[in-house]
């Protein structure tokens, strides 16, 4: 297995990352009608483990199921981890019905990270997210804001189906929009009563804004959005070596053993989930 060039090591999984840890849910925030953010600590009240932006963890409820989710809190937060989870199946249905004080199991971290300490350092950054795709980027954004002197300008383009589906809106409005050197562009797909911001799809808004190409881009969202965002970026003059994204579909075991996320010579759970977009071109077309 080769090393991934975009922030992590393919075989760099700690032995203790394979062992589920008991996590206690200490806070639950309703973000949208189908997304909740869960704050988790260990039974000792401390953070379960350290991670880097872009890494994932396996969240499990014994007897119900287990699935991989992005860690949405920044590594700079030393007190807890957070997971923003969309309701879309039996496990997530159960999680959405939990209360503060309930316990789950968590194992991780898995996968590589966005190269925040290497390729992204000193760069102007453009974050582009759609819907729940903001979740994995939130960790990176807050890491950058907590280490502001290490990075250039920050632009955040985020869109969703409606204003009600914008995740982390309070943090966006009260923190990100008020941080010097950070520009936030919000959009929703269709006009909505009470919304006086931009209306239109993310790829169209991207071309409308017309960002300079002196930026490194981090993209996350539905596959169809990513496809058209990449097309828009190329039309603006960006190169695929400037763009990073995440491939999180198909991950099952998290350690490259079940083979479900294997594609070509890569295992998404170990060589990803973060990929530079020129690397994605090397993968077989079915992905």
C-alpha positions in Angstrom: 0.0 0.0 0.0 1.4 3.3 -1.0 1.4 6.5 1.0 -1.3 9.1 0.1 0.3 12.4 -0.8 -2.4 14.6 0.7 -1.9 14.5 4.4 -1.9 11.1 6.0 -0.2 7.7 5.8 -2.0 4.7 4.4 -0.8 2.2 7.0 -0.6 4.6 9.9 -3.4 3.1 12.1 -2.8 2.8 15.8 -3.6 -0.5 17.4 -5.8 1.2 20.0 -7.8 2.8 17.2 -9.2 -0.7 16.5 -10.7 -0.9 20.0 -14.1 0.7 20.6 -14.2 3.3 23.4 -17.3 4.1 25.4 -18.4 7.7 24.7 -20.9 9.7 26.6 -23.1 12.2 24.8 -22.9 15.5 26.6 -24.8 17.8 24.2 -27.1 17.4 21.2 -27.8 20.3 18.9 -30.5 20.2 16.3 -29.0 21.8 13.2 -31.7 21.1 10.6 -34.8 19.0 10.4 -32.7 15.9 9.7 -29.2 16.8 11.1 -28.1 16.8 14.7 -24.6 17.4 16.2 -23.6 15.2 19.0 -20.8 16.2 21.5 -19.0 13.2 22.9 -16.5 12.6 25.7 -15.2 9.5 27.5 -16.6 8.2 30.7 -13.8 10.1 32.5 -15.1 13.4 30.9 -12.1 13.7 28.7 -11.7 13.7 24.9 -11.6 10.2 23.5 -8.5 10.6 21.3 -6.6 13.0 19.2 -7.3 13.5 15.4 -6.5 15.8 12.5 -9.0 17.7 10.3 -10.7 15.4 7.8 -10.3 12.1 9.7 -13.3 9.9 10.6 -14.4 7.6 13.3 -16.6 4.6 13.6 -19.7 5.4 15.8 -21.6 2.4 17.0 -24.6 1.4 19.1 -24.2 -2.3 20.0 -27.1 -4.3 18.7 -28.2 -1.5 16.3 -25.3 -0.8 14.0 -22.0 0.9 13.2 -21.0 3.5 10.6 -18.2 5.9 9.7 -18.8 9.6 10.3 -16.5 12.6 9.9 -15.2 14.2 13.1 -16.6 17.7 12.8 -14.9 19.4 15.7 -11.4 20.8 15.3 -8.3 19.1 16.8 -7.6 22.4 18.6 -10.6 21.6 20.8 -9.1 19.6 23.6 -12.2 18.9 25.6 -14.5 16.8 23.3 -15.3 15.6 19.8 -18.4 16.3 17.8 -20.2 14.5 15.0 -22.9 16.1 12.8 -25.1 13.2 11.6 -27.8 13.2 9.0 -30.8 11.0 9.7 -30.9 8.4 6.9 -31.1 4.9 8.2 -31.6 2.6 11.2 -28.5 3.6 13.1 -28.9 7.3 12.5 -32.6 7.0 13.4 -31.5 5.5 16.7 -28.8 8.2 17.3 -31.4 11.0 16.6 -33.6 9.5 19.3 -30.8 9.6 22.0 -30.7 11.9 24.9 -27.8 13.7 26.7 -26.2 11.1 29.0 -26.7 8.2 26.7 -23.6 6.1 25.7 -22.3 5.0 22.3 -19.0 3.4 21.3 -16.4 5.2 19.1 -13.3 3.9 17.5 -10.7 5.8 15.5 -9.4 8.0 14.2 -9.3 6.6 10.6 -8.1 7.8 7.3 -5.8 10.6 6.3 -6.3 14.3 6.9 -6.3 17.5 5.0 -2.7 18.6 4.8 -3.2 21.6 7.1 0.5 21.5 8.3 2.0 21.0 4.9 0.4 21.8 1.5 -2.2 24.2 2.9 0.0 26.2 5.2 0.5 29.9 4.1 -2.1 29.3 1.3 -5.2 31.3 0.5 -8.1 28.8 1.1 -11.4 28.4 -0.6 -13.9 26.1 1.1 -16.9 24.9 -1.0 -19.6 22.8 0.7 -23.1 21.6 0.0 -25.6 20.4 2.6 -24.1 18.0 5.2 -20.9 18.3 3.2 -20.0 21.2 5.6 -19.5 18.6 8.4 -16.0 17.4 7.4 -14.9 20.9 6.3 -16.0 22.4 9.6 -13.1 20.7 11.4 -10.6 22.2 8.9 -12.2 25.7 8.9 -12.0 25.9 12.7 -8.5 24.5 12.8 -7.5 27.3 10.3 -9.3 30.0 12.3 -7.6 28.8 15.5 -4.2 29.0 13.8 -5.1 32.1 11.8 -1.5 33.4 11.3 -0.5 30.2 9.4 -2.9 30.8 6.5 -3.9 33.5 4.0 -7.4 34.6 3.2 -10.3 32.3 3.8 -13.4 32.1 1.6 -16.3 29.9 2.5 -19.0 29.1 -0.1 -21.8 27.1 1.4 -25.2 26.2 0.0 -28.1 23.9 0.8 -31.6 23.1 -0.4 -33.2 25.7 1.9 -32.3 28.1 4.7 -33.6 25.4 7.1 -31.0 22.9 5.8 -28.0 25.1 6.4 -25.9 23.2 9.0 -24.0 25.1 11.8 -25.7 28.4 10.8 -25.3 29.9 14.3 -21.5 29.3 14.2 -21.3 30.6 10.7 -23.1 33.8 11.5 -21.6 34.5 15.0 -18.0 33.2 14.5 -16.9 32.7 10.9 -18.6 35.9 9.4 -17.0 38.0 12.2 -13.5 36.7 11.8 -11.1 39.1 10.0 -9.9 37.9 6.6 -12.8 35.4 6.3 -15.5 35.9 3.6 -18.7 33.8 3.8 -21.0 33.3 0.8 -24.3 31.5 1.6 -26.9 30.3 -1.0 -30.0 28.2 -1.1 -31.4 26.3 -4.1 -34.8 28.0 -4.3 -36.4 31.2 -3.1 -37.8 31.0 0.4 -39.9 33.4 2.4 -37.7 35.2 4.9 -34.5 34.6 3.0 -32.9 37.7 1.6 -29.5 36.1 0.7 -28.4 34.6 -2.6 -30.5 32.0 -4.4 -29.0 29.4 -6.7 -27.0 26.3 -6.9 -23.4 26.2 -5.5 -21.7 25.6 -8.8 -23.5 28.5 -10.4 -22.7 30.8 -7.5 -19.1 29.8 -7.7 -18.8 30.9 -11.3 -20.9 34.1 -10.5 -18.4 35.1 -7.8 -15.4 34.3 -10.0 -12.8 33.6 -7.4 -9.1 34.3 -8.2 -7.1 31.2 -8.9 -4.5 32.0 -6.2 -6.2 29.7 -3.8 -6.2 26.1 -2.6 -9.7 24.6 -2.7 -11.4 22.2 -0.3 -14.7 20.7 -1.6 -17.2 18.5 0.1 -20.9 17.7 -0.7 -23.1 15.4 -2.8 -21.2 13.7 -5.7 -23.3 15.6 -8.3 -22.4 18.9 -6.7 -18.7 18.1 -6.5 -18.8 17.1 -10.2 -20.2 20.5 -11.3 -18.0 22.4 -8.8 -14.9 20.8 -10.3 -16.1 21.8 -13.8 -16.7 25.3 -12.6 -13.3 25.5 -11.0 -11.6 24.3 -14.2 -13.5 26.9 -16.2 -12.2 29.6 -13.8 -8.7 28.5 -14.4 -8.0 26.3 -11.4 -5.8 23.2 -11.7 -6.9 19.9 -10.2 -3.7 19.9 -8.1 -5.1 22.9 -6.3 -8.3 21.0 -5.2 -8.9 18.6 -2.4 -12.1 16.6 -1.7 -13.3 13.7 0.4 -14.6 10.3 -0.8 -16.6 8.8 2.1 -19.0 6.4 0.4 -18.6 2.6 0.8 -16.5 2.7 3.9 -17.4 -0.1 6.3 -14.6 -1.5 8.5 -12.3 1.6 8.5 -9.0 -0.4 8.3 -8.8 -1.8 4.8 -9.9 -5.4 5.6 -13.4 -5.8 4.4 -12.6 -4.5 0.9 -15.9 -2.6 0.5 -14.2 0.7 -0.2 -11.4 -0.8 -2.4 -11.2 0.9 -5.8 -8.3 0.2 -8.1 -5.1 0.3 -6.0 -6.7 2.4 -3.2 -8.7 1.8 -0.1 -10.8 4.9 0.6 -10.7 4.3 4.4 -6.9 4.2 4.5 -5.6 6.1 1.4 -8.5 8.6 1.9 -11.0 9.9 2.7 -9.1 13.0 1.6 -7.8 13.0 -2.0 -6.3 15.7 -4.2 -8.5 15.8 -7.3 -5.7 14.8 -9.7 -5.4 11.6 -7.7 -9.1 10.9 -8.3 -8.5 10.9 -12.0 -6.2 7.8 -11.5 -9.1 5.8 -9.9 -11.3 3.6 -12.1 -14.4 5.4 -13.5 -17.0 3.7 -11.3 -16.0 5.9 -8.4 
